Amino acid sequence: MRGSAGAAPLTLIQTTPLGQTGVPRQRRVLLAEDNAINQRLVLGLLSKWGYAVDVAENGRIAVRQFQTTQYDVILMDMQMPEMGGVEATAEIRKLEHGNARIPIIAMTANAMLGDKEKCIEAGMDYYLSKPIKSDLLRQLLDQVLQNIPRSDDPEFAALADATTPVEAGFNYAIALQSGDAEILSIITPMFLEACDQQVEEIRLAIASQQADDVYRTAHTLKGLVGNFNATPIEEATRALEQKGKAGDISDSEHLFARIVEEMPALKIALKTYLDIPVQN
């Protein structure tokens, strides 16, 4: 049993369901996410909090794993190759045949008008905007696992504001002070290792005039830099993402140039945050 609406607030030790031996059963989460950094970030958090986690790299794999393994909740990224989160959720709801409904939490860096409606229509129960905040994710998981909402009464976490003004002379070090320390400790080393490749993928997508690739690569980088409150880069990648989604990536070079211009300052701030020597 997953608990009832009147149950006491969930703690992993006291209210985790009992297995056949009477020993508390570890909660199992299916994480459907294609980005390696986001995978490692969420996996690190959930493992730290005592959850067992399986990872699916796309929606098709997530549907297959749902059919073979019992999960307590699914974290479902909206944008994935082969099959996205909306399509995967719709497939899972069909497979349930009206039986016990697994809670599905949508995760996306979009925060665009209409996203919430798409999630509801597909059968998702909650919506969590990226960049993920560790305290919000943990609170939402606790709430989901002690009180499953009715299918006709979905509840969603508030959408993040998708429009933040860009400030001149942006101070990335100060922006980091408002970040989630638990998230930063996990994701910063991984981002520093991968960010140059992320930027190169955007450059290649623009050079090859592939709007879908521009949308995908800009969407990924936008979600990552959002963890650092890196507003100038986040705004540039959001604009590229929207152009790619619209299928018109003309006049994209100035947006990419802004990313390239701002990235060194962000990297210096991140290395300083980690006490990594910065080379001149």
Buried (B, 14 or more C-beta within 10 A) or exposed (E): EBBEEEEEEBEBEEBBEEEEEEEBBBBBBBBBBBBEBBBBBBBBBBEEBEBEBBBBBBBBBBBEBBEEEEBBBBBBBBBBEEBBBBBBBBBBBEEEEEEEBBBBBBBBBBBBEEBBEBBBEBBBBBBBBBBBBBEBBBEBBBBBBBBBBEEEEBEBBEBBEBEEEEEEEBEBEEBBEEBBEBBBEBBBBBBBEBBEEBBEBBBEBBEEEBBEBBBBBBBBBBBBBBBBBBBBBBBBBBBBBBBBBEEEBEEBEEBBEBBEEBBEBBBBBBBBBEEBEEEE
